Structures are given as C-alpha cells and as structure tokens.
Amino acid sequence: MSTALLATAEPRRTRGGASSAVRYNRPRRRSEQSIWLPESLYRGSDAPDEAAAVYIKVAALDARRSFPGARHDQDPCTARVSELAAALGMSPSAVERGLTYLNRDCPDGAEPWLRTTQRTHRGGRGRSALRYARLVPRDQAAIEIPVRLAEALTPRRLRAWLHLARATAKGLQVTAGELAGELVHHSGKHAGEPLSERTGRRLMDDLEASGWITLGRRAGQHARHAVTVNTSPLHTVPDVPAPDPAVDDDALFPISDLLAPPATDIHDGVGADDHDGSLASREDSSLTPDGRAGNFSIRRRRDSGSYGTAPVEIGAGATFRAAATDEKRSNQAGPYCGPGLQLSPRVWQVLEPVHPELPAISPYVLRRIGQEIGRQLSAGVGMERLTTRLTTRYSRLTAAGPATERARRGEVGRWILGAALPRHGCRLDSCEDGTTWATGERCALCANIAATEQALAAAAAEEARAQQPVVAEPPPDPPAPPRPPVTWLRWPPPSPDLGPEPTPDEREQARKAATDDTIRQALDQLGAPAAIRLYGRALILPHLTNPEHDGGTPA
C-alpha cells in the first residue's frame, strides 16, 4: 500500500488560493468514490465506532455540493436516518449515535464535522434534514479511503482497518495487542477500557477472511505477521445456494449436528498470550538466518500436548454485504436463512410428548432444544428419563384447559428449553424432582435439606419473636371529677293575651282623645302592656304606680 493513503502534515501548494486549505471529495460513482477521513474520528476514545462510518457516507453524499464548480442550488446530503442505516448496514439507533457525536463541537474547540438543518413541508409534515459535512483541512492528519469500505465492514472492523492502514502507511508493524489497545469499549461496565488482545486477533482474522487485509504469517520483522491493507477485497462473497425443494426440513440428521460446538479458543495463534501469538516481541534464537531450526529446545506451544485444538474450517467472511453474519447487530431482524433443520431419531423420540407443538417453534429455538437434549444424552441421562420429564411437566402445563394452551402457544419453545428440559432436584444426578429416579423413593438428600430448611425457618421465627420488644401496658385513666349538682330554673309564665293589634288610625284617635281618667281606666281594665300599645309610652308612664313594670314596648 502506498504512503499516499496517509495525509502529510504540511499543506500542499496548489492553485486556487484559499481553496487549497481543505481536501475536497470528488463526486463519483459509489464503487469508485473515496472520502478524506480525519484522524480524530478513528483515533482516541471519545469518538464512537459509528462516527467514522456515518461521516464517510454523509460526506460522500455531500460531495456534489462541496466540490469546486458545483451548482449553487445543489442540495447537500438529504438521506434520512433509515436510508443511512440501510446503506451502512447499521441500526437507526447506531446511526443516530454517530450523528449526535458528529453534530457536537470537536474536543479541540473546532466546528462540528456535520451541520444539520431541520425542515418541514408547508403542511407541517416532516421532511428529511439537510446535512452538511465539514471538509478536512490540509494541515490536519487524514486518510483517504473508499466509500464502499464503510458499507462492507461493521463500525468496529472499519476502525480496526483504519488503524492498520495508518500503521502500514507509516511503515509500522502492529501486533494484535497494540491494535486492541487503540480500540475501547464505549458501553457497559468496561466503558473506556481497551479491548482484549484476543479480540484484536479476532478482528485481524475477520478482516483477513473477508479479504480487506492480507496477513503474511511470520513474514515480518522479529517473526511478526506482515499486514497489507487492501482498498478492494481479494475475493467476493460466494453465492448462497438456493434451497432444494426435494429436501424435507423434518428429515433426520446425525446426532453430531445437535451437539454444541467445542468451546476451544481458536484465535490465540501459536504462541502465548503475553507475546500476541506468533507476533513475537523478540527474535527467536532457535531460527537460523536461512529459516531452518537450529535449537529445538524451544518453549511449549499452545498447539501441542494437552493444549491441542481440533482442526476448524475457516470460511470466507462477508465482503460487500452490509454486516458480517457472525457479528451481533442491534435492531437486526429477518427471516431465518440457515440450513434446514433436521432432528436425529433419539431427539425425535424424546420430544414425543410435545410433537403437536413443534410446528409452532422457530428453527433457531428448535435447534437449541435439540442441542440441549443431545448434551444431556451424551452426559448419561437416559431417553426414558427425559421423555418422562417432558410428559409430566407438559401435562401440568395443559391441565388448565385450552385457554391456557392458546395463551402460551408460540412461547412453548422457550418453555421447553428453559423449564421442561432442565433437571430439578438436589446436586445428586440420580435425583429427579425430589425422588430417586432408579427406585422411585424420595431422595434422602432432598428430605434432609427440606427438614433443615424447616428447622432453620422455625428457629428464625422464634428468634424474631424473642427479639421483638415487649410493649408495656398503658396506665389506667384517672377517675373523672364529680359533676356539680344541677340547678333547675323556673319556667317563665306565659305572656298575657293582649288582644288584637290596634290599627294606626285607632291609635291616633285614642291618643288625641286621651285624658288622665281614660288612661287610668285603660290601665285598670287592659293592663300596662295593652295600654302602652294603644296610647304609647309617653302617655302611660306618668300614670304607672308599679316601678318594676317595664311597660312593654311602645307602639
């Protein structure tokens, strides 16, 4: 790979005056277009892995506007988030994570690498945003890479390829441990920490399998691998053969396909972990200049003795596809494209109680069920025991009636895998749900455990009751004070009947004709209240002989 892949630190002298201060991206076809990527987007721990891929795609779509000589009315990148995610093979949330970082100000205080302008239709309905990419200055380190690289590799593998390309342009030989040290975790409990050396080896193996790099095994200095980065893959993805209609998915297949793959690590090379496999940090004195072995007293390798690994067939990885099939992606869903599912006779016989439920189970879950049954059969659990276990637990599940059966239909596969197949009981392999499988009697260890738990529970309850504070009884209430004697008052006598109320005319005539004799006569006959009501208080009071009489209310 030529050193032109890496940007020089000094600005170039080209025509155009101020226009030579940035590196322009020429608009071309997608398969031929290349983009200048700043070094700050793939080096360091602050930028997420998705930022580099998102910037490459947005800058490629914005090249029609930013290139010299473009029309003034040319639109920038108008692709939606869903369109960017489909082109890059990432989830919309991952693209939004990259856009969020690119729209922020750079850590050194410079302008953000992307500028987004929201827009809507006249009716208020939303439209795709306009995204403007900031070009890379010529005095800033950058690398020119093809756009198809961001579409073919996952964000983490793309970042690893960029580090390898930069090291190759500078003439550096990078080990797997050094590559993993440049990459960090961006989420989880290990956020901010570098990747492990084993992950670095896996990234290099994946890039080699997909054809984006070439590893010369022990061809470099100090018996290191010589890394050559490729701007185009060395091979294409093989076509997936169409499914044969004559092959029945329910046919039988060997029991070996049901067993789980070996857990042996195949990515640790031929050396110890502290020396990055075959990427040795010191020369091996056992090798002569002509490549022949001179001293056979070398250290023990991992591929010999008890560390031997089984041969593994390494297939070609994805090249132009959006994402590799062995890498987990968020929000990635689709139909099952794996090989047709087949079950061995022993597994099919064990699943006899749940045969009516098998058509509703997905091939992936059914394959996991077959692997679990194969693992238990290989461990010594008999077929009769597994069948009885499934029959007993399935009958308990369907005892509630068809309504319950319809409600849990579709989840029966996970129920078989998580509830029906695991053994319940103590640590003895002969225990099956609290009974000994061979004799049918209750397991002695389970009985002892239950008795111990009951004794401990009773002791804990007794101790809790003993530790409860004693509540003292409240003192009795003091006696109530004696009540004073009740004094009854006499009921007032009823008011005398004064007769009908005189009219105003009658009062006026009586008062005009009133004399002392008539007033005294009215007092004797009618009483003081009635006389006052007829003649008034001013005329009656002088003739009253009883000083205690209130005279009533004058009219």
C-alpha positions as CSV (number, residue, x, y, z in Angstrom):
1,M,0.0,0.0,0.0
2,S,1.4,3.4,-1.0
3,T,2.1,6.2,1.5
4,A,-0.3,8.4,-0.3
5,L,-3.0,6.8,1.8
6,L,-1.8,8.8,4.8
7,A,-2.1,12.6,4.7
8,T,1.0,14.6,5.0
9,A,1.4,17.1,7.8
10,E,2.5,20.0,5.6
11,P,-0.1,21.8,3.4
12,R,0.2,21.3,-0.3
13,R,0.7,24.2,-2.7
14,T,-1.9,24.1,-5.3
15,R,-3.7,26.7,-7.4
16,G,-6.8,28.3,-6.2
17,G,-5.6,30.4,-3.3
18,A,-7.7,29.8,-0.3
19,S,-9.5,26.8,-1.9
20,S,-6.4,24.7,-1.2
21,A,-6.9,24.9,2.5
22,V,-9.2,21.9,2.6
23,R,-9.3,18.5,1.0
24,Y,-12.1,18.2,-1.5
25,N,-14.1,15.0,-2.0
26,R,-14.7,14.3,-5.7
27,P,-18.2,13.2,-6.5
28,R,-18.0,9.8,-8.4
29,R,-19.9,6.6,-8.6
30,R,-20.3,4.8,-5.3
31,S,-18.0,2.0,-6.3
32,E,-15.2,4.4,-7.2
33,Q,-15.7,7.3,-4.7
34,S,-13.2,8.0,-1.9
35,I,-13.5,10.3,1.1
36,W,-11.0,12.1,3.2
37,L,-11.5,11.0,6.8
38,P,-9.9,13.0,9.7
39,E,-7.7,11.1,12.0
40,S,-9.5,12.4,15.1
41,L,-12.7,10.3,14.2
42,Y,-11.0,6.9,14.5
43,R,-8.2,7.6,17.0
44,G,-8.9,8.2,20.6
45,S,-11.6,7.0,23.0
46,D,-14.1,9.9,22.7
47,A,-15.5,9.2,19.3
48,P,-17.8,6.2,19.0
49,D,-17.2,3.5,16.4
50,E,-20.2,4.6,14.3
51,A,-18.9,8.1,13.9
52,A,-16.4,7.3,11.2
53,A,-18.8,5.3,9.0
54,V,-21.6,7.9,9.3
55,Y,-19.2,10.7,8.4
56,I,-17.9,8.8,5.3
57,K,-21.4,8.2,4.0
58,V,-22.7,11.8,4.7
59,A,-19.5,13.3,3.2
60,A,-19.9,11.2,0.1
61,L,-23.5,12.3,-0.4
62,D,-22.5,16.0,0.3
63,A,-19.6,15.9,-2.3
64,R,-21.9,17.1,-5.1
65,R,-22.4,20.4,-3.3
66,S,-18.9,20.9,-1.6
67,F,-16.8,20.1,-4.7
68,P,-15.5,23.2,-6.6
69,G,-17.6,24.1,-9.6
70,A,-20.8,22.7,-8.2
71,R,-24.1,24.5,-8.8
72,H,-25.1,27.0,-6.1
73,D,-28.5,25.3,-5.8
74,Q,-27.1,21.8,-5.3
75,D,-28.6,20.1,-2.2
76,P,-26.4,18.6,0.5
77,C,-27.0,15.1,1.9
78,T,-30.7,14.6,2.2
79,A,-30.8,11.0,3.2
80,R,-33.0,10.0,6.1
81,V,-31.6,8.1,9.1
82,S,-33.3,5.0,7.9
83,E,-31.7,5.3,4.5
84,L,-28.3,5.9,6.0
85,A,-28.8,2.8,8.3
86,A,-29.8,0.7,5.3
87,A,-26.8,1.8,3.3
88,L,-24.3,1.2,6.1
89,G,-25.9,-2.0,7.4
90,M,-26.4,-0.5,10.9
91,S,-29.4,0.1,13.1
92,P,-31.1,3.5,13.1
93,S,-30.1,4.0,16.7
94,A,-26.4,3.4,15.9
95,V,-26.6,5.9,13.0
96,E,-28.3,8.5,15.4
97,R,-25.5,7.8,17.9
98,G,-22.9,8.7,15.3
99,L,-24.8,11.8,14.1
100,T,-25.1,13.0,17.6
101,Y,-21.4,12.9,18.1
102,L,-20.6,14.5,14.7
103,N,-23.0,17.4,15.3
104,R,-21.2,18.4,18.5
105,D,-18.3,20.7,18.7
106,C,-14.9,19.0,18.4
107,P,-12.9,18.4,21.6
108,D,-10.3,21.0,20.4
109,G,-12.9,23.7,20.1
110,A,-13.3,23.5,16.3
111,E,-16.6,23.4,14.5
112,P,-18.6,20.1,14.4
113,W,-17.9,17.8,11.5
114,L,-21.6,17.7,10.5
115,R,-24.1,20.5,10.5
116,T,-27.8,19.5,10.4
117,T,-30.7,21.8,9.3
118,Q,-34.2,20.5,10.0
119,R,-37.0,21.3,7.6
120,T,-40.7,20.6,7.1
121,H,-43.3,20.7,4.3
122,R,-45.8,23.6,4.1
123,G,-48.5,21.5,5.7
124,G,-46.3,20.7,8.7
125,R,-45.3,17.2,7.7
126,G,-41.7,16.4,8.4
127,R,-39.0,16.2,5.7
128,S,-35.5,14.7,5.7
129,A,-32.9,17.0,7.3
130,L,-30.1,18.7,5.3
131,R,-26.7,17.6,6.5
132,Y,-23.5,19.5,5.6
133,A,-20.1,17.8,6.0
134,R,-17.1,19.9,7.1
135,L,-14.2,19.2,4.8
136,V,-10.9,18.1,6.3
137,P,-8.2,20.9,6.5
138,R,-4.9,20.1,4.7
139,D,-2.9,20.9,7.8
140,Q,-4.7,18.1,9.7
141,A,-3.8,14.4,9.5
142,A,-6.4,12.5,7.4
143,I,-6.7,9.3,5.4
144,E,-8.4,8.7,2.0
145,I,-10.5,5.6,2.0
146,P,-13.1,4.2,-0.4
147,V,-16.8,4.7,0.5
148,R,-17.6,1.0,-0.1
149,L,-15.4,0.1,2.8
150,A,-17.8,1.8,5.3
151,E,-20.7,-0.1,3.7
152,A,-19.0,-3.5,3.8
153,L,-17.5,-3.5,7.3
154,T,-19.0,-3.1,10.7
155,P,-18.0,0.0,12.6
156,R,-15.5,-1.8,14.8
157,R,-13.9,-3.7,11.9
158,L,-13.8,-0.4,9.9
159,R,-12.0,1.3,12.8
160,A,-9.5,-1.6,13.1
161,W,-8.9,-1.4,9.3
162,L,-8.2,2.4,9.6
163,H,-5.6,1.8,12.3
164,L,-3.9,-0.9,10.3
165,A,-3.9,1.4,7.2
166,R,-2.4,4.2,9.1
167,A,0.3,1.9,10.6
168,T,1.0,0.5,7.1
169,A,1.4,3.9,5.6
170,K,3.9,4.9,8.3
171,G,5.8,1.6,8.0
172,L,4.9,0.3,11.4
173,Q,4.3,-3.3,12.3
174,V,1.3,-3.5,14.6
175,T,0.6,-6.5,16.9
176,A,-2.8,-7.7,17.9
177,G,-2.3,-6.3,21.4
178,E,-1.4,-2.9,20.1
179,L,-4.4,-2.9,17.8
180,A,-6.7,-3.8,20.6
181,G,-5.2,-1.0,22.7
182,E,-6.3,1.6,20.2
183,L,-9.9,0.3,20.4
184,V,-12.0,0.8,23.5
185,H,-15.4,-0.2,24.9
186,H,-18.0,2.5,24.6
187,S,-20.8,1.0,26.7
188,G,-21.3,-1.5,29.6
189,K,-19.3,-1.9,32.7
190,H,-16.0,-1.9,30.8
191,A,-16.7,1.5,29.1
192,G,-13.4,3.4,28.4
193,E,-11.2,0.3,28.8
194,P,-9.3,-1.1,25.8
195,L,-10.3,-4.3,24.1
196,S,-8.6,-7.5,25.0
197,E,-5.7,-8.9,22.9
198,R,-7.8,-11.9,21.9
199,T,-10.4,-9.5,20.4
200,G,-7.7,-7.8,18.4
201,R,-6.6,-11.2,17.0
202,R,-10.2,-11.9,16.1
203,L,-10.6,-8.6,14.3
204,M,-7.5,-9.3,12.2
205,D,-8.7,-12.8,11.4
206,D,-12.1,-11.5,10.3
207,L,-10.5,-8.8,8.1
208,E,-8.3,-11.4,6.5
209,A,-11.2,-13.8,6.0
210,S,-13.2,-11.0,4.3
211,G,-10.2,-10.1,2.0
212,W,-9.7,-6.5,3.3
213,I,-6.2,-7.2,4.6
214,T,-3.6,-9.8,3.8
215,L,-1.6,-11.4,6.7
216,G,1.8,-12.7,5.9
217,R,2.2,-15.3,8.7
218,R,5.5,-14.7,10.4
219,A,6.8,-12.8,7.4
220,G,7.6,-9.6,9.2
221,Q,10.4,-8.4,11.4
222,H,11.0,-10.4,14.6
223,A,8.7,-13.2,13.2
224,R,5.7,-10.9,13.3
225,H,2.8,-11.1,10.9
226,A,3.2,-8.7,7.9
227,V,-0.1,-6.8,7.4
228,T,-1.1,-5.5,4.0
229,V,-4.3,-3.5,3.8
230,N,-6.4,-3.7,0.7
231,T,-8.7,-1.0,-0.6
232,S,-10.6,-3.7,-2.5
233,P,-11.3,-7.2,-1.3
234,L,-9.3,-10.0,-2.7
235,H,-12.4,-12.2,-3.2
236,T,-16.1,-11.9,-3.5
237,V,-18.8,-13.4,-1.4
238,P,-19.8,-16.9,-2.6
239,D,-23.4,-17.2,-3.7
240,V,-25.8,-18.8,-1.3
241,P,-27.2,-21.9,-3.0
242,A,-31.0,-21.9,-3.3
243,P,-32.8,-24.4,-1.0
244,D,-33.5,-27.7,-2.6
245,P,-37.3,-28.3,-2.7
246,A,-36.6,-32.1,-2.5
247,V,-35.0,-31.8,0.9
248,D,-37.5,-32.1,3.7
249,D,-36.8,-29.9,6.8
250,D,-38.3,-32.6,9.0
251,A,-35.9,-35.3,7.8
252,L,-33.4,-36.8,10.2
253,F,-29.8,-35.7,10.6
254,P,-26.9,-37.1,12.6
255,I,-26.8,-36.6,16.3
256,S,-23.4,-34.9,15.9
257,D,-25.1,-31.8,14.4
258,L,-27.1,-31.4,17.6
259,L,-24.1,-31.3,19.9
260,A,-22.8,-27.8,20.8
261,P,-19.6,-26.6,19.1
262,P,-16.4,-27.0,21.1
263,A,-15.5,-24.2,23.4
264,T,-11.9,-24.3,22.4
265,D,-10.4,-20.9,21.6
266,I,-9.0,-20.9,18.0
267,H,-7.8,-17.3,18.0
268,D,-4.8,-17.4,20.2
269,G,-2.3,-18.2,17.4
270,V,0.7,-20.4,18.0
271,G,2.3,-18.5,20.9
272,A,1.5,-17.5,24.4
273,D,-1.0,-14.6,25.2
274,D,1.8,-12.4,26.5
275,H,3.5,-12.4,23.1
276,D,0.4,-11.9,20.9
277,G,0.6,-15.4,19.5
278,S,3.1,-15.5,16.7
279,L,3.6,-11.8,16.8
280,A,6.7,-12.1,18.9
281,S,8.3,-9.1,20.5
282,R,11.8,-10.6,20.5
283,E,13.7,-12.7,18.0
284,D,13.6,-16.5,18.4
285,S,17.1,-17.7,18.8
286,S,16.1,-21.2,17.6
287,L,15.7,-19.9,14.0
288,T,18.8,-19.6,11.7
289,P,19.1,-16.9,9.1
290,D,18.1,-19.3,6.3
291,G,14.8,-20.2,8.2
292,R,15.9,-23.6,9.5
293,A,15.5,-24.6,13.1
294,G,18.8,-24.6,14.9
295,N,17.8,-25.2,18.5
296,F,14.9,-27.5,19.3
297,S,14.7,-26.7,23.0
298,I,12.0,-24.1,22.4
299,R,9.1,-23.3,24.7
300,R,5.9,-25.3,24.5
301,R,3.4,-24.0,22.1
302,R,-0.3,-24.0,22.5
303,D,-0.9,-26.3,19.6
304,S,0.9,-29.2,21.2
305,G,0.3,-31.6,24.1
306,S,-2.8,-31.1,26.2
307,Y,-3.4,-27.7,24.5
308,G,-4.1,-29.2,21.2
309,T,-7.1,-27.9,19.3
310,A,-9.3,-29.7,16.8
311,P,-9.0,-28.6,13.1
312,V,-11.5,-25.9,12.3
313,E,-12.7,-25.0,8.8
314,I,-12.5,-21.2,8.3
315,G,-14.9,-20.0,5.6
316,A,-14.8,-16.7,3.7
317,G,-16.4,-13.9,5.6
318,A,-18.6,-11.1,4.2
319,T,-17.1,-8.6,1.9
320,F,-19.7,-6.4,0.2
321,R,-22.5,-7.3,2.5
322,A,-23.7,-4.7,5.0
323,A,-22.6,-6.7,8.0
324,A,-20.9,-10.0,8.9
325,T,-23.2,-12.8,9.9
326,D,-21.2,-13.6,13.0
327,E,-21.4,-10.1,14.5
328,K,-24.3,-9.0,16.6
329,R,-26.2,-6.0,15.4
330,S,-28.9,-4.1,17.3
331,N,-32.4,-4.0,15.7
332,Q,-31.4,-6.6,13.1
333,A,-34.3,-8.9,12.2
334,G,-35.1,-11.0,9.2
335,P,-36.1,-14.5,8.0
336,Y,-34.1,-17.5,9.0
337,C,-31.5,-18.2,6.3
338,G,-29.6,-21.0,7.9
339,P,-29.5,-24.7,6.9
340,G,-32.7,-26.7,7.0
341,L,-33.4,-28.1,10.5
342,Q,-33.3,-31.9,10.9
343,L,-33.6,-34.0,14.1
344,S,-32.0,-37.3,15.0
345,P,-34.1,-40.3,15.9
346,R,-33.2,-40.1,19.6
347,V,-34.1,-36.4,19.9
348,W,-37.4,-37.0,18.0
349,Q,-38.3,-39.8,20.4
350,V,-37.5,-37.7,23.4
351,L,-39.8,-34.9,22.0
352,E,-42.7,-37.3,21.5
353,P,-44.9,-35.7,24.3
354,V,-44.7,-32.3,22.6
355,H,-44.9,-33.3,18.9
356,P,-48.1,-31.2,18.4
357,E,-46.2,-28.1,19.5
358,L,-43.1,-28.5,17.3
359,P,-44.6,-26.8,14.1
360,A,-45.1,-23.5,16.1
361,I,-41.5,-23.4,17.3
362,S,-38.9,-21.4,15.3
363,P,-36.0,-23.3,13.7
364,Y,-33.5,-21.5,15.9
365,V,-35.2,-22.4,19.2
366,L,-35.8,-26.0,17.9
367,R,-32.1,-26.3,17.1
368,R,-31.3,-25.1,20.6
369,I,-33.7,-27.7,22.1
370,G,-32.0,-30.4,20.0
371,Q,-28.6,-29.3,21.2
372,E,-29.7,-29.4,24.9
373,I,-31.2,-32.9,24.5
374,G,-28.0,-34.1,22.8
375,R,-25.9,-32.6,25.6
376,Q,-28.0,-34.4,28.3
377,L,-28.0,-37.7,26.4
378,S,-24.2,-37.5,26.0
379,A,-23.9,-36.8,29.7
380,G,-25.6,-40.1,30.6
381,V,-29.3,-39.1,31.0
382,G,-31.5,-41.8,29.6
383,M,-34.1,-41.2,26.9
384,E,-36.8,-42.6,29.1
385,R,-36.0,-40.2,31.8
386,L,-36.1,-37.2,29.5
387,T,-39.4,-38.4,27.9
388,T,-41.0,-38.9,31.4
389,R,-39.8,-35.4,32.5
390,L,-41.3,-33.8,29.4
391,T,-44.6,-35.8,29.7
392,T,-45.0,-34.8,33.4
393,R,-44.3,-31.1,33.0
394,Y,-46.3,-30.8,29.8
395,S,-49.4,-32.4,31.4
396,R,-49.1,-29.9,34.2
397,L,-49.0,-27.0,31.7
398,T,-52.0,-28.1,29.8
399,A,-54.1,-29.1,32.8
400,A,-55.8,-25.7,32.9
401,G,-57.6,-26.2,29.6
402,P,-57.5,-25.0,26.0
403,A,-57.5,-21.3,27.0
404,T,-54.2,-21.5,28.8
405,E,-52.8,-23.6,26.0
406,R,-53.7,-21.0,23.4
407,A,-52.3,-18.2,25.6
408,R,-48.8,-19.7,25.8
409,R,-48.7,-21.0,22.2
410,G,-45.7,-19.5,20.4
411,E,-43.7,-19.4,23.7
412,V,-43.7,-23.2,24.1
413,G,-40.3,-23.5,22.5
414,R,-38.7,-21.3,25.2
415,W,-40.7,-23.1,27.8
416,I,-39.3,-26.5,26.7
417,L,-35.8,-25.1,26.7
418,G,-36.0,-23.2,30.0
419,A,-38.5,-25.1,32.1
420,A,-39.2,-28.6,30.7
421,L,-35.7,-29.9,30.0
422,P,-33.6,-28.8,33.0
423,R,-33.4,-31.2,35.8
424,H,-35.0,-30.1,39.1
425,G,-33.6,-31.5,42.4
426,C,-30.5,-31.6,44.5
427,R,-26.9,-31.9,43.4
428,L,-27.2,-35.7,43.0
429,D,-27.5,-36.8,39.4
430,S,-29.9,-39.5,40.4
431,C,-32.4,-37.0,41.9
432,E,-35.4,-36.2,39.7
433,D,-37.8,-33.6,41.2
434,G,-37.1,-34.7,44.8
435,T,-37.2,-38.5,44.1
436,T,-34.6,-41.1,43.2
437,W,-35.1,-42.0,39.5
438,A,-33.9,-45.6,39.8
439,T,-36.1,-46.6,42.9
440,G,-38.9,-44.0,42.8
441,E,-38.4,-43.3,46.5
442,R,-37.9,-39.8,48.0
443,C,-34.4,-38.5,47.7
444,A,-32.7,-38.7,51.2
445,L,-30.6,-35.6,50.5
446,C,-33.7,-33.5,49.4
447,A,-35.5,-34.7,52.6
448,N,-32.6,-33.7,54.8
449,I,-32.4,-30.3,53.0
450,A,-36.2,-29.7,53.5
451,A,-36.0,-30.7,57.2
452,T,-33.1,-28.4,57.7
453,E,-34.8,-25.6,56.0
454,Q,-37.9,-26.1,58.1
455,A,-35.8,-26.2,61.3
456,L,-34.0,-23.1,60.3
457,A,-37.2,-21.3,59.4
458,A,-38.7,-22.2,62.8
459,A,-35.6,-21.1,64.6
460,A,-35.5,-17.8,62.7
461,A,-39.2,-17.2,63.5
462,E,-38.7,-18.0,67.2
463,E,-35.6,-15.7,67.3
464,A,-37.6,-13.0,65.6
465,R,-40.4,-13.3,68.2
466,A,-37.8,-13.3,71.0
467,Q,-36.2,-10.1,69.7
468,Q,-39.4,-8.2,69.4
469,P,-39.7,-5.5,72.2
470,V,-42.2,-6.1,74.9
471,V,-44.9,-3.5,74.8
472,A,-45.8,-2.1,78.3
473,E,-49.5,-1.8,79.2
474,P,-50.6,1.8,79.4
475,P,-51.5,3.1,82.9
476,P,-55.2,3.3,83.8
477,D,-57.1,6.5,83.1
478,P,-57.6,8.7,86.2
479,P,-61.2,8.8,87.6
480,A,-63.4,11.6,86.2
481,P,-64.1,14.5,88.6
482,P,-67.6,14.7,90.2
483,R,-70.2,16.7,88.4
484,P,-71.8,19.7,90.3
485,P,-75.5,19.5,91.2
486,V,-77.9,20.6,88.5
487,T,-79.9,23.7,89.3
488,W,-83.3,23.9,87.6
489,L,-84.7,27.3,86.8
490,R,-88.4,28.1,86.9
491,W,-90.2,28.2,83.6
492,P,-91.3,31.8,82.9
493,P,-95.1,32.4,82.9
494,P,-96.8,32.7,79.6
495,S,-97.3,36.2,78.2
496,P,-100.8,37.7,78.7
497,D,-103.1,37.8,75.8
498,L,-103.2,41.5,74.7
499,G,-106.0,41.0,72.1
500,P,-106.0,42.2,68.6
501,E,-103.4,44.7,67.4
502,P,-105.0,48.2,67.1
503,T,-104.7,49.9,63.7
504,P,-102.7,53.1,63.3
505,D,-106.0,55.1,62.9
506,E,-107.3,53.7,66.2
507,R,-104.1,54.6,68.0
508,E,-104.2,58.2,66.6
509,Q,-107.8,58.7,67.6
510,A,-107.3,57.2,71.1
511,R,-104.2,59.4,71.8
512,K,-106.0,62.6,70.7
513,A,-108.9,61.9,73.0
514,A,-106.8,60.6,75.8
515,T,-107.3,62.1,79.3
516,D,-105.9,61.2,82.6
517,D,-109.1,59.4,83.6
518,T,-109.3,57.4,80.4
519,I,-105.6,56.4,80.7
520,R,-106.1,55.2,84.3
521,Q,-109.3,53.4,83.3
522,A,-107.3,51.7,80.4
523,L,-104.6,50.7,82.9
524,D,-107.1,49.1,85.2
525,Q,-109.1,47.3,82.5
526,L,-106.4,46.4,79.9
527,G,-103.2,46.3,81.8
528,A,-100.0,48.2,81.3
529,P,-98.8,46.4,78.2
530,A,-102.1,46.8,76.3
531,A,-102.4,50.4,77.4
532,I,-98.9,51.3,76.2
533,R,-99.6,49.6,72.9
534,L,-102.7,51.8,72.5
535,Y,-101.7,55.1,73.9
536,G,-97.9,55.0,73.8
537,R,-95.2,55.0,76.5
538,A,-95.2,58.8,76.8
539,L,-98.8,58.9,78.0
540,I,-98.8,55.8,80.1
541,L,-95.6,56.1,82.1
542,P,-96.6,59.0,84.3
543,H,-99.7,57.0,85.5
544,L,-97.9,53.8,86.3
545,T,-97.8,53.0,90.0
546,N,-95.6,49.8,89.9
547,P,-91.9,50.9,89.3
548,E,-90.9,47.3,88.4
549,H,-93.2,47.2,85.5
550,D,-91.2,47.6,82.3
551,G,-94.2,48.9,80.5
552,G,-93.6,46.8,77.4
553,T,-92.6,48.2,74.1
554,P,-94.4,51.4,72.9
555,A,-96.2,51.2,69.6
